[in-house]
Every structure is written in structure tokens, then in C-alpha cells.
Amino acid sequence: MIQLLRNSDNVLEAYEDGKKHKDVKLIRSFPLTMPEQFISVRSDTNEEIIMITDLSLLEGESRRVAEQELQRYYMSPTIESIISLNEIGCEWVGVVDTSSGRMNFRMNEKYESVHPLSQVSWSLSDIEGRRFIILNIHELDENSLKQWEKLNNQYFIAKI
């Protein structure tokens, strides 16, 4: 039996057959059309520890913790303003105000992490797999546009 819980530091832990796994994360496996099936429990080094074939197999609190963790991990907050966006080495580090509050993120290669959804909408993916959405680049404030222009090239910047 698999049990999931948060410890006193709010860190997700998994127990399987009496073995404790600290600091785990939950990742949906393919096919994504079955969001409650094939949930990979991964270590802090991203190694799969356990495969949960169906969330319905988890009991009470474990299922509630799993559902909350998946909802948190797979949410796509809307970026309302970009506080800072800087290239540090081969990473991009950002601080944004979103529909879910202020958030920090790190992205690797911008060509793999930033994708157009339309001529004015964009999706950003960080190294943890979280997605952020800019609904309309033209509605961002002046500082946000300055930060966004750091990604400046013809692919990313629509002329305003």
C-alpha cells in the first residue's frame, strides 16, 4: 500500500511497504488524457520510486494530498506583470506577479521554454515543468515589456 503525506515542514513524503521516501514529487505519465492514472512518484533526483496506477487506489488523506499536489504542480498561472527576467549563465531567472501571487522561476534554453500560443499570447515552462501563461503581451505594463524584451528577437517580440 502507498501512503502520501506532508511532514511538519510541508514536504511531500511517500511510504511504500514501510519504506519512507522524503521530498518526492508527483508527475503525470502519458497518456495525459487520463489525469488520475499512471502517476509517477519521483525522488528529489527525479528517479521514479513508485508508479500509482490509479488515484482511486489511494486511501482518504493520501488521495487528498495527491490531488492537491497534482493541482498545485500542474496549475498554469497567468502572468500579470514581469518584475525581473535575467539571463544567468545558461538559465533565465524570473520573478513575476501572477493570478496565483508572486512567483519565481528558472528556465533553460529559451527556445525550448517559451512558446507562442497566438500572436499575443505566450506559454513559458520552467525547469520544474510548471507552465505560466501571458494572455496578451500588449496588456503588460512598461516595466514588464522591458523585461520581456530581454528575450528580444524576431521570434519572441511582436512589434508593439
N, C-alpha and C positions, 0 to 999 in steps of 0.2 A: 504494500500500500504506500502511496505517495502522499506526503503532507507538506503543505506550503504555509509559511508564516513569516511575519516580520518580527525581528528581535527588538530589544529595547532601544536600539539605535536606528530603528526603522529600516533595517537592511533585510532584504528578502533572503530567506533560508529555505532549503528543501531537505526533507528527510525521506529516505527510502530504505526499507528493511533495517531500520535502526542506525543507518549511516547519515551523518549530518554534512550538508554541503552549504557553506557560507557564501554570501554575496553572489547570488545567482540572478540570472535574468531569464525572461521567457520570450521566446521567438516563435512566431507562427511559421510553420513549414508549408510548402506547397501541397495541395492547391489552396490558395488564399480564399477561394470561394467557400471553404469550409472553416470559418474562423474559430470554431470551438473544437476542432480536431487537429491532431498532429502538432502539439505544442512542444517545442524543444526547450528543455531546461538546460541552461548553459552556465558554465563556470565563469569566473572573472577573467579567464584567459580565452574565453569563447569556445571552449570544448563542450560538446554535448555530454551531459551527465545522464539525463533521463529523457525519454520521449513519452509524453502524455498523449495517448491515442485519442482521448475524448475527455473534455472537461467534466462531462456528466459522471465520470468515474471518480472524481474528487468528492470528498465529503464536505458538507457545510462551510466551515470557515476557510478551508483550503481552496474551495471553489470560489468563494467571495474574494479572497486575496488574489487568486489567479486572474479573475475577471477584472479587478481593479488595476492590476499590474499591466495587463494587456491593453486596457483602455488608456492608461497613462502613457505607455510606450508607443502606441500607435495613433495617438491624437495628432492632428495636423493644425496647430495654432496658426492664426492669421497674423502676419507681421503688420503692426500698425505704425511703427517707426523704427529706424535703424540708429541706434545710439553710436555704435562703432563697428567697423569692419576693417580688419588689418591682416595683411599677409605677414606671417611669421614663419620663416623658413619655407617649407613646402605646404604649410597649412594656412587656412584662413580662419581667423578667430573673430567671432561676432557677439555683440550684445544688442538685443532687440527687445522692444516692447511689443507684446503680442496680446491676442484676445485672452490668453491664459496668464498674463502678467509678464514681468521682465524675465528673460531667459538668456543664457549664454550657450554658444555652440561652437564647434570646431568642424571645419570641412577640409577634406583633402583636395585633390585636383578639382579646380572649379568647373572644368568641362564635364566632369562626372557628377558634380554635386548640384549644379544649377541648371534648371531646365525650363524652357518656356512652356506655358500652358495655353497661352494665346499671345497676341501682340502686346498685351499689357499685363498679363498675369504670369507669375513665376513660381516654381517649386524649388526649394533648397533642401538638401538632405545632408545631415551632419554625419560624423564618423560613427555615431551610436545608432544610426539608422532612423533617427527622428526626421520628420518632414515638417517644413514650415512653408506657408503659402503667402505670397504677395498677391492680393486680389487685383490691384490696379496700380502699377508703378507711377502713374500720373497723379495719384492721390497722396503720395508721400510728401512729407514736409521737406523744406530746403536742405536741412542737415542730412536727412535720410537719403536724399538724392545724391548729395556729395559723397556719402559713404558708399552708396550703390555704384557710383561712377568709378570707384577703385577697381571694379571688375570690368572697367571700360574696354570694350572692343565692339566691333560691329555686331557680333553675335548677341551680346548681352544688353546693349544700351539702345533702346528705341529713342530716336530724336524727339525731344520734347519741345 
